[in-house]
């Protein structure tokens, strides 16, 4: 995939360079033709004054220069955007690798806690650490064009990650309430509903991680090849 991407970019650059070359060639031809035509017009009656004939040349040169400048500017912008996207993919790739390790640890702790609940053990799990997403949050706004399919998939993944963080925050709140509840005897009637909410939130976390992890692994592979 990396070779395919490099070949595609090389073909694009070659095509743009080829087009720019012929634009320059055609522009020079037009300028020369215009210069000859104006020279003939000066020699053919009624002949305009030299000042009138030569006054068109700056206009033609200016128009051609503006057109060529526009083409080269768009080409430079495209190259700069490609470079920025590649840097973004490289940075997000490193962040996704760390996130995968965090996913594995969270899934392991949540599964073990679920098994203990099934055995009747009441030990609350606190998932306080958030998934790292600082690179994505700080860099995504710098991209001018997010129409690339891989970029769209990364944005969708981080959106789902935000939903997972919301479930984790709710779960952590319930786990602390449950921990404080077991330390007193007055609030025992609330323990049953809290345990039920705790279990539902725990199951939801496990479910969402299992759904997101294949997507995460695929994004790690695809960003590595960019």
C-alpha positions in Angstrom: 0.0 0.0 0.0 2.9 2.3 0.7 4.4 1.7 -2.7 1.0 2.2 -4.3 0.6 5.5 -2.5 4.1 6.6 -3.5 3.5 5.7 -7.2 0.2 7.5 -7.2 1.8 10.7 -5.8 4.7 10.4 -8.2 2.2 10.1 -11.1 0.3 13.1 -9.9 3.4 15.2 -9.5 4.6 14.1 -12.9 1.2 15.0 -14.5 1.2 18.4 -12.8 4.8 19.1 -13.9 3.9 18.0 -17.4 0.9 20.3 -17.5 2.9 23.2 -16.1 5.6 22.7 -18.8 3.0 22.8 -21.6 1.3 25.8 -20.1 4.5 27.7 -20.1 5.3 26.5 -23.7 1.8 27.6 -24.9 2.1 30.8 -23.0 5.4 31.6 -24.6 4.0 30.8 -28.1 1.0 33.0 -27.5 3.2 35.9 -26.3 5.4 35.5 -29.3 2.4 35.3 -31.7 0.9 38.4 -30.0 4.1 40.2 -30.4 4.3 39.4 -34.1 0.7 40.2 -34.7 1.1 43.6 -33.1 4.2 44.1 -35.1 2.2 43.4 -38.3 -0.6 45.7 -37.2 1.9 48.4 -36.7 3.1 47.9 -40.3 -0.4 47.6 -41.8 -2.4 50.8 -42.4 -4.1 52.3 -40.6 -1.1 51.8 -38.3 -1.6 52.6 -34.6 1.0 54.5 -32.8 3.8 52.5 -31.2 2.6 53.4 -27.8 -0.9 51.9 -28.5 0.6 48.7 -29.9 3.1 48.2 -27.1 0.5 48.9 -24.5 -1.1 45.5 -25.0 2.1 43.6 -24.2 2.2 44.4 -20.4 -1.5 43.3 -20.2 -0.8 40.0 -22.0 2.3 39.3 -19.9 0.5 40.2 -16.7 -2.5 37.9 -17.5 -0.2 35.0 -18.3 1.9 35.6 -15.2 -1.2 35.7 -13.0 -2.5 32.5 -14.6 0.8 30.7 -14.2 1.1 32.0 -10.6 -2.4 30.6 -9.8 -1.5 27.2 -11.1 1.8 27.0 -9.2 0.2 28.3 -6.0 -2.5 25.6 -6.1 0.2 23.0 -6.8 2.2 24.2 -3.8 -0.9 24.2 -1.6 -1.6 20.6 -2.7 1.9 19.5 -1.9 1.9 21.3 1.5 -1.4 19.6 2.4 -0.1 16.2 1.4 3.0 16.7 3.7 0.8 17.8 6.5 -1.5 14.8 6.1 1.5 12.5 6.2 2.8 14.1 9.4 -0.7 13.8 10.9 -0.9 10.1 10.0 2.5 9.4 11.5 1.7 11.1 14.7 -1.8 9.5 15.0 -0.2 6.1 14.3 2.0 6.4 17.4 -1.0 7.5 19.5 -3.1 4.6 18.2 -0.5 2.1 19.2 -0.5 3.5 22.8 -4.3 3.4 22.7 -4.3 -0.2 21.7 -2.2 -1.1 24.8 -4.6 0.9 26.9 -7.6 -0.9 25.3 -6.0 -4.2 26.2 -5.4 -3.3 29.8 -8.9 -1.8 30.2 -10.5 -4.8 28.6 -8.5 -7.2 30.8 -9.4 -5.4 34.0 -13.1 -5.1 33.0 -13.4 -8.8 32.1 -11.7 -9.9 35.3 -14.0 -7.7 37.3 -17.0 -9.1 35.5 -15.9 -12.7 36.3 -15.6 -11.7 40.0 -19.1 -10.3 39.9 -20.4 -13.5 38.5 -18.7 -15.3 41.4 -20.4 -13.0 43.9 -17.4 -10.9 44.7 -18.2 -7.2 45.2 -15.0 -5.3 44.4 -15.5 -2.1 42.5 -13.3 -1.2 39.6 -12.3 2.4 39.0 -11.4 3.3 35.4 -9.9 6.8 36.0 -7.3 7.0 33.2 -8.6 8.5 30.0 -7.5 7.2 26.6 -4.8 9.4 25.2 -6.0 11.6 22.2 -4.0 14.7 22.6 -2.2 14.3 19.2 -5.5 13.9 17.3 -7.2 16.8 19.1 -4.2 19.2 18.6 -3.6 18.3 14.9 -7.0 17.6 13.2 -7.9 21.3 13.1 -4.8 22.1 11.2 -5.8 20.1 8.1 -7.6 22.0 5.4 -8.9 19.0 3.6 -10.5 16.1 5.5 -12.1 14.4 2.5 -9.5 11.6 2.4 -11.3 8.3 3.3 -8.7 7.3 5.9 -9.1 10.7 7.6 -12.8 10.2 7.7 -12.4 6.8 9.3 -10.1 8.2 11.9 -12.5 11.0 12.7 -15.3 8.5 13.1 -13.2 6.3 15.4 -12.4 9.2 17.7 -16.0 10.2 17.8 -16.9 6.7 19.0 -14.0 6.9 21.5 -15.6 10.0 23.0 -18.8 8.0 23.5 -16.8 5.2 25.2 -15.2 7.8 27.5 -18.7 9.0 28.5 -19.7 5.5 29.5 -16.4 5.1 31.4 -17.1 8.3 33.3 -20.6 7.2 34.2 -19.2 3.8 35.3 -16.5 5.4 37.5 -19.1 7.6 39.2 -21.2 4.5 40.0 -18.1 2.6 41.2 -17.2 5.3 43.7 -20.8 5.5 45.0 -20.7 1.7 45.4 -17.4 1.8 47.2 -18.6 4.5 49.7 -21.9 2.6 50.1 -20.2 -0.6 51.3 -18.3 1.4 54.0 -21.6 2.3 55.8 -24.5 0.3 56.9 -27.3 2.9 56.6 -27.5 2.9 52.8 -27.7 -0.8 52.2 -31.1 -0.7 50.4 -29.4 1.3 47.7 -26.7 -1.3 47.1 -28.8 -3.6 44.9 -29.8 -0.9 42.3 -26.2 0.4 42.3 -24.8 -3.0 41.6 -27.2 -3.4 38.7 -26.2 -0.1 37.2 -22.5 -0.9 37.8 -22.9 -4.2 35.9 -24.8 -2.7 33.0 -22.1 0.0 32.6 -19.3 -2.6 32.9 -20.9 -4.7 30.2 -21.3 -1.7 27.9 -17.6 -0.8 28.3 -16.6 -4.4 27.4 -18.9 -4.4 24.4 -17.7 -1.0 23.0 -14.1 -1.9 23.4 -14.6 -5.2 21.6 -16.4 -3.3 18.8 -13.7 -0.6 18.5 -10.6 -2.7 18.8 -10.8 -4.3 15.3 -11.2 -0.8 13.8 -8.3 0.5 15.9 -6.0 -2.3 14.7 -7.0 -1.6 11.1 -6.3 2.1 11.5 -2.9 1.3 13.0 -2.0 -0.8 9.9 -3.3 1.8 7.4 -1.6 4.8 9.0 1.7 2.9 9.1 1.6 2.5 5.3 0.9 6.2 4.6 
